[in-house]
Amino acid sequence: MMEEHLVDWSRAQFALTAIYHWLFVPLTLGLGFIIAIMETIYVKTNSDFWKKTTKFWMTLFAINFAIGVATGIIMEFEFGTNWANYSWFVGDIFGAPLAVEGILAFFMESTFFAVMFFGWDKVSKGFHLLSTWLVAIGSNLSALWILVANGWMQYPVGMTFNPDTVRNEMNNFWEVLFSPVAISKFLHTISSGYIVASLFVVGISAWYLLKRREIEFAKKSMIIGATFGLISSIFIIINGDESAHQVALKQPVKLAAMEGLYEGKKDAGIVALGILNPKKTLTNDEDTFLFELEAPYALSLLGYHDIHAFVPGLKDLVYGNEKYNIIPTSQKMAQGKIAIQALKDYKEAKRNNDLIAITKHEKILRENIKYFGYGHLNKPEDIVPPVGITFYAFHIMVALGSWFLALFALLLFFVLKKDILKYKWLLISAVASIPLGYIASEAGWIVAEVGRQPWAIQDLMPVGIAATDISSTNVKITFYMFAFLFTALLIAEIKIMLRQISIGPNGGH
Amino acid sequence: MLLKNFLNMYIEGFKNLKIGKTLWKLIFIKLFFILVLLKYFIYDDNFKNTYKTQETKIDFVYKNITKDR
């Protein structure tokens, strides 16, 4: 019997590690491109001003990179210790993209990173510029492989379950790589990183303008940051639409939780602003919201690209809806239990070398494998994720994303057409928006990961089965140890960054 | 010649570091913590080390994913 709360502690530890790791990653993803754009201008204009500007932002990039590097390795340790069943069950599907990421990151980032930092005046301008672009592209390609692995957990494709090894084996690499969920996840996640980096650049530039320091440097940096941020914000709306469409098709329970939708309906609207009723449960008739402001038809349109489409609610997905061909979870649980029993019978038949029984049980297993994870659930209601966290995280992300779009547009207009120094409120807003970018990006991950609970691998493995039966005391101790380590790293990063920002673009690196 | 220039780039680069020196110290402390302390003292008791053969690994996971709840 697994210790009480062990799974929750293992989840908390992984969440803590992933959240802290994600504080460092998005800036690397976006700032790399912003630096590359600045250096391209330098190479085109041959102006010392742009060289100095590039070097300043490159220094901040290096601080973030140095503090964040290797923090992701801890998650790999956790896979082996806390999530052994999961690690084995996913087989090479998870391992292959991570291995590609490791090799790619090592060769591309580390090699060209050195040229980018040490190569000024040592290599030709063109080669240095190429290195800078390759660092930016390399870090984004690294993210691709991680997100492909994550996309597979959200929507497992391109594999066959091998009952002899109890592993999933990849049979179609391209199906895993080009899974629509993986692609939309990749695009949505990297563009969120671009926005975080743009907010970082415009925020720091705004701080200089408020201090009446480095005026030209700050204005030019702000133009690049705001332009990059504005383009990224438009792009994230487009790929966010595709992400929501994929969630509607592949993870409808998550979509229902994101919108607090208990009863399915046609012409469904999106709650633009709302407060959930804490008394609402799946089985009572309480109102879902204490207060709501709805945009009509928007959810049907977003989810299914049809304003009149039926959007299933949590009740439809748990208890079934015959009219819309939604099978009840109890039926999936029954099929899951058949799959688990078939696996046991298959193993027994193998031990007895009973060829007829082997074929028979393997057939039953294959027919029911897609609901394997449901066989481990205790009750149909277990498929519902925490609605409150998912709903608020989604709405915080969308609200902040809308604000960033407006902010970038305003900054660009005022810095190009007006004397931005006179608009203190706008500059203060830009500085204050730096942490908001991180909050929005983390909120996006919370929607993606909390919204797919109880699954470690969608429909195949719930988190309770994925976790290893180890001492919860050890997990608690390491949880606090990581909390301390990461907090110390974050404080170090902020302190070093602030010192470098206060030195300004005329300091060295 | 190319290799020599490349190495010189690193050596001179490290020599001329300003903020970079602090960063390298941080990187080494962090790597020591993660790759030595964590790997060998906290996460040494992992699935790979505990179950040495393919058969024992399969047996462990098989029992966990088929046991009655």
Interface residues (C-beta under 8 A of the other chain):
Chain A: T59 A62 I63 A66 I67 V69 A70 T71 I73 I74 F77 E78 G80 T81 A84 N85 S87 W88 F89 A114 V115 F117 F118 G119 K122 V123 D164 T165 V166 I340 L343 K344 K347 H376 N378 M461 I465 T468 D469 I470 T478 M481 L485 L489 A492 I496 Q500 G507 G508 H509
Chain B: N5 N8 M9 Y10 E12 G13 F14 L17 K18 I19 G20 T22 L23 W24 L26 I27 K30 L31 F33 I34 L35 L38 K39 I42 Y43 D45 N46 F47 K48 Q54 K57 I58 F60 V61 Y62 N64 I65 T66 R69
